[in-house]
Amino acid sequence: MTNICVLLAGGNGNRLGGELPKQFIKIAGKTIIEHSIDIFEKSEQINEIAIVINPMYVQQIEDIVIKNQYKKVKKILQGGKERSDSSLAAIRAYEHEPNSDHFNLIFHDAVRPFVSLSIIDKVISAMEKYNAVDVAIPATDTIIEVDEANFITNIPRRSKLRQGQTPQAFKLSTIRNAYKLAAQDPAFTSTDDCGVVLKYLPQEKVYVVEGSQSNIKVTYELDLFIADKLFQLKHLDLNTQELLQNQKETLKSKVIVVFGGSYGIGKDIVNIFNEIGAKVYAFSRTHNNVNVKDKKAVSKALKSVYDKNGKIDFVINTAAILNKEPLMNLDPESIQEITQVNYIGMINVATESFKYLKQTQGQLLLFTSSSYTRGRSSYSIYSSTKAAVVNFTQAIAEEWKNFDIKVNCINPERTQTPMRIKNFGIEPEGSLLKSKEVAKVSIQTLLSDFTGQIIYVKK
């Protein structure tokens, strides 16, 4: 069978009230539709992708396909006013092709950017046995039926209810026949392709594959907020052995600069790179007198590395100051120093690294803290500067994407470092992350292909 993903992107996004449809809104450095295309492009099970789009936005989609060099996108089709019109556009585009009786059409909402490879695999696996497959999750809320006067008429058993998602997959002949019969019904209305099969081909069973709570559809403004947080919650599954063996040769050819590399996580990153045999250079206030708040010092440090090697692949900034004191107990000099190092220092590292990372299509890696999600009593300046790191990461990841520079941010849980010991004393053994584990995830992130991500490292 030939598995064809049909990305339905024909909506105009009126419910979000923006100038562009919701599929073109950017989250984590990419438009929503790019995230959706990415996952089907990566799936080994998908042979081809067709995108159904509002005629007004065909040019935008063509530009996205060219920019990302998507190999599987073979058709860009114009959709209609209703979802069913978009589905029909795909059916008609494929029904007369050679071997169309061996085509599976896998319809997916372009504004569901969190569909997983495992869901896609389960859907296609189910298509070996069934002609129609849906994706759904158990309903968590009680569903009620009401009459025209808004009185409850029925409360179905929740155990039998499911919340529908996509993808929805069909043998091409099955969905084509269902729509042919639907066209003969003057009262036909539909927002769901499985519903068309269920109504007009009652003899056809629709099998349900279990979806995921995170496979959300971005429809309202609240969904955008949730989607942003879901991207932030992404983290890497680190295979240390793979890192040290399979990727060792790749890392040995890299040139890395670490600001804040004389202690804590930064020092562990430097040590791991040294063990691998990479060219790594550490700079800090206590080692070679480089304070990131001093833009000239940052510039000089980077230039010295470039002059020795002719390139810089990765720049990492772990430099930060934490003073655990109430705001009113901090003197103006301390407030200035924390802000200058944690915030201005980050900006200095980024701006001075740009020209080198542009040359190598490299990556800038920054560090936030779990305190960024909520201002914490007694370290208001620290936690607010760490919130700024997250926004800064997401913003410049988007700005620098066209230069092929990746920008990501590590967000470790409470970690055993000299800075933490200085402020919190000795804490119970086993209650904190080891800084070396954060360092390993950091290095794995440098080898990733994503940008604009906040990588959570948990114990």
N, C-alpha and C positions, 0 to 999 in steps of 0.2 A: 504494500500500500504506500501511496505518496501522501505524506502528512503536510497539509497546508494550513498555516496559521493565518486567520483572517482577523486583523486588528480593526475593530470598529471604532472609528474616530470621527464620525460624522456630526457629532453634537456641536452646538454653538456656545455652550457653557454659560447660558444666561443666568443660571441659578447662583453662579459665583460673581456675576456682575462685572467681570473684567472686560478689557478691550479685546483680548484674545480668548479663544476657547480654552477650557481648563486643561486640555491635554498639552498645551504649550506653556503652561506655568512651570517655572523652574523650581526644583527641590533638589538639594544636595548637588548642585552644580550642573544638573541636566534637566531638560524638560521631562514632564511626566511620560510623554509618549516615547522618549528615548529610553527611559528605564524599562518600559514595557517591551520595546523592540529588542533591547539588549538580552533579556532573558530568553526570548524565543530564538534569537540569533545564536545563543550559546547552546541551546538544546540540541543534542545529537539526534533526537527523534524527529525534529522538524526539518523538512526538506525545502520548504519555500514559505515566504511571507508575502501576504497581500495586505495593503493598507487601504481602508475605505475612509475617505476624508470629504469634508464639505468642499465643494468646488472652489470656494474662495481661498482655501488654504493649501491647494495642491503645491504651489511653489515652495511654501515653507517646508512641506514634507520632502520634496525633492532635494532641497538644500540640506536637510537633516540627514538624508540617506547618503548624499555625496560626502558631507563632512565626516560622518562616522564610518564611511566605507563599508556599509552593510552589504554583505554578500548574498544574503538570502532574500532580500526584498526584491521581488520580481514584478510586482504589479502595484500601481497606485491608482485606485479606482475612485470615481466620484459617487458619493452617497446621496441619499435623498432626505426628505423632510423627517421621515420616521425611521426608527431603528430597522424595521422590517425592510424598508427600501435599501438600506445599506447591506443587509444580509442578501437580498435579492441581487444586488449589484455583483457580489462575489459569486453567487450561484451561476448567474448568467455568464460571468467571465470565464468560468471553468467547465461548464456543462458540455461544451462542444469540442473540448480539447481531446486529443488522442488518449486512450486509456483512462478516460474520466470515470469509468466504472470502478477504478482502483484508487479513487481519491477520497481521502478523509478531510473534511473541512472542520477546522478547530477555531470556532469563533471566540474572540476574547475582547473584553472592554479595554480600550487603550488606556483608560484612566484607572486601571487596576495594576499599578506598577509593582506590587509585591507578590505576584504569583510566583510560585517556586518551581524549580526544575522537577522536584518530586511529584508535585501535583500534575504537571504536564506529562510526566512519565506514567503516572497512574491512569490518566485519561486515555492516553494512547494504548496502553496495555489493555484497558477495558474495551477499546474499539476492536480488538481481535475477536471478541465474543459478541458484542452488541452493535446495533446500528445507530444508536443514539445514547449519548452519555452527558450527564449533567454533573456539576460540582456544587456541593452545598455543605453547610455546617449546621449542627443542632441549634434550634431556636432557644435563646436564653430568656426571652421575654414571653409573657402570656399574650397570646393573640386572641382578639375578640372580633366577632362579626356583629355589625350593627345594621339596622334597617334605615329607611330614608328619614325617619324621625329621630335618628341617632340613639335608639334604644338597642341594648345588646340582645341579639337573637341566638347567638351560639358562642360557646367557648371551646374550641377544639382541644383535644388532648395534646399537650406540648410535646410529649414523647414521640409523637408521630410527625411533628412539624420540623421543617428545615428551612434555613435561609439560603436562597439561591445565590450562587456566584458564577463566575466564568473562570476557565473556558467551558464552552459547551461544544461537543464534537458530534459529527454526523457523517455517515456515508453520504457522499454527494447525491446519490440517487434517492436516498431517504428524505433529505431536507428539500430537495427539488420537488419531489412528489407532494410533500406536505404543502409547499407554497403554491403549487399548481391547483390543488383543491381549495386552498384558502382564497385564491384569486376569484373563484366562482361564488364566494360567499359575500354578498353585498354588505353584510354587517361585520366584516373582518376587521379586527383591531388586535395588535399584539405589541408587546415590548419584550418578548422572550421567545427565542427560537424553539426551546423545548416545549413551550406551550403550544406552538403551532403544530409540532409533531403529535403531541398528546391529544389535541382536539381533532385534527384531520386525518391522523393515522392511528386510530385507537387500538389497532391490533399490534402496534409497535411499542415494545417496552422501552422505557427510558431508564437506564441504569444510573445510579447516583454514586459518585466518588466523593470521599470526604475532602473538604477543602481546608482552609486555615483561617483562624481569627484575624490574622494579619493581612489576608488577601482582601483588603478594603477597596471600595470604589470611592474615588475622590469626586464628590458631588457638591458638597457645601463648604463654606469657609472653615468650619470646625474640622472637616476631613483633611484640609490642607495642614492644619496644625498637627493633627494626629500623624499624617504622613511624614511630616518633617521629623517628628519625634521617633517614628519607626526607623527612619534612615539613621538617625543619631544612635539608635540602640544596636545597630549592626556591629558585630564583632567577629574577629577571626578565630577559627579553630587552629591553634598552632600545633604543628607537628615538629618538635624540636629535632628529631632525627633527620627528617626531610630537610629542615633548614640547614643543618650542619653538613649533610652529605650531598643531596641532590642540587642544592643551590649554592654550594660553596664556591664553585668556579665562577659563577655569575657575580657573587659578592666580591671575590678577590680582584675583579677588574674595576671595582668602583672606587671613587674618591669621595670621602665623607667628611663633613665638618660638623662638629658637635659643640654648640655653645652651652655652657654649664656642664662640661664634661669631666670635671674633677671630683665629683662626688655623686652619691645617690644613683638615680636611674641613668643619668648621663654618663657616669663613670662605667656602669655596667654595660651600656651600649658600646662604649669605646673598647672595653675589655673583650667583648664578644667579637667585634670586628678585628681586633688585633689577633685573637686566636685563629680566626678564619684566614688572616693574611691580607686583609683589605688595607687600603691606605686611608687611615682615619686620623683626623687632627682635632685635638681638644683645646678649647679656649674657655677661660673663666676668669673671674675676679682674682681668685687665689692662685691660678696657674697662668702664667704669661700676661697677667694684668690686663685682661680684656673684659670690660664691663659693657654689656649689651646696650646700656643707656647712652653710651658714647658712640655715636654713629661713625665717627672717623676711625675709632678703634675696630669696630666691626668690619668696616670697609677694608682696612689695612690687613686684618686677619684673613679675610677671604681672598684678597689679592695675593697674599703670600702663598696660600695653598695653590691658587691657580697658576702662579708663576712657576711653581715646582712641578706641576702635573699637567698643565694645559687644559684642565677641565675640573669641574665639580659636579658630581652626580646627585648627592643628597646633602641637604642642610637641615640640621636638627637643632631645635632650641628648647632646652630644658631649664634654662636659667629662670629663677623666680625667687621671690622673698616672701616669707610668711612671718608676720608678727601677731601672735594670738593675744590681742589686747582690745578692750573696748575703744571705740573711736575716740572718745574724749580723753583717753589716757595717752593717745599717741601724739607725740610732738610733731609740728609741721615738717620737720626735716625727715622724720620716719615716713610720714604719709607721702611726701615727695619722692623718697627713695623707692618705696614699694611700687608706686604708680609708674615711675620712670623705668624701673627694671622690668616689671611684669607686663606693662602695656606698651610704652614707647620703645622699650627694648625689643619687643616682638616685631613692631613695625620696622625698626631699624634693620633687624635681621632679614625681614622679608624684602624690603626695598633694595638692600645691598646685595641680596642673593639673586635677584630676578635675572640679571643679564647672564649669570653663569648657568642657572637652571634652564633658561630659555635655550641656551646653546646645546645642552645635553638632553633636553626634554626630561628633566629630573623631577625631584620631589622635595617639597618643604614639609617638614613634620614638626608640628607644634604640640604643646601639652597643656591641657586644662586640668581641672580637679572636680571630683564629685560634688564639691561645694558650689559649683557654678549653677546648679539647678535651683538653688534656694539660698538667699542671703543668710549667712550664719552669724549669730551673735559672737562678738569678740574677734571676728576677722572679716569685717565688712569690706575693707579695702581689698584684701586678698581675693575673697569670693567674687566680688564685682569685677575685678580685673580678669578672673578666670572665665566669667560669663562673656566678657569681651573677646576672649580668645576664640570661643565657639563661633560667635557672629563673624569675627574677622576671618576665620578659616573658611566658612561657607561663602562669604562675600568674595574673597580673592580667588577661591577655587573657581568660581564662576568667571571672574575677570580674566584669569590666566589660562582658562581651558583652551582658548584659541591658540595659545602658545605651546600647548601640549605639556604644560607644567602641572603636576599633581600637587594638591595641598590637602593634607589630612591632619587630624588631631587625635591624640591619645588621651583618653579619660580613665585613669586608673582609680579603683577604689582606694581606700586608705592603705598607704604603702609605707613600709618600714624604710625610712631614709633619715639621714642626719638632720635634715630640716624638720622632720616631724618629731624626732626624738628631742630636739632642742625646745620645741613648743609644747609637747604633750608628755615628755618623760618616757619611762619604760612602760610599755603596754603589755597585756597578757600575751604570752607566746602563742603563736598560731592565729592571732586575731587580725593580723595585717598581711597584705600581699608582700611578697619578697620583691625587691626592686629588680632583681635579675629576671623574674618572670615578665615584668612590664617591659623590660629591655628586649626580650625575645619577641614579644608581640609587636613592639615598635619596629624591629628589623623586618619582621614578616610583612608589616604594613608597607614598608618601603618597596617591597617587591610586588605589591598588589597593582591592579589596573584601575582602581577607582579613585575618585577625587571628591573633596567636599564632605568627607565622612568623619563622624565622631566615633572613634573606636573605643568601646567600653571594655575595660580589662577587669574581670571579676575573679575573686578568690575561688 
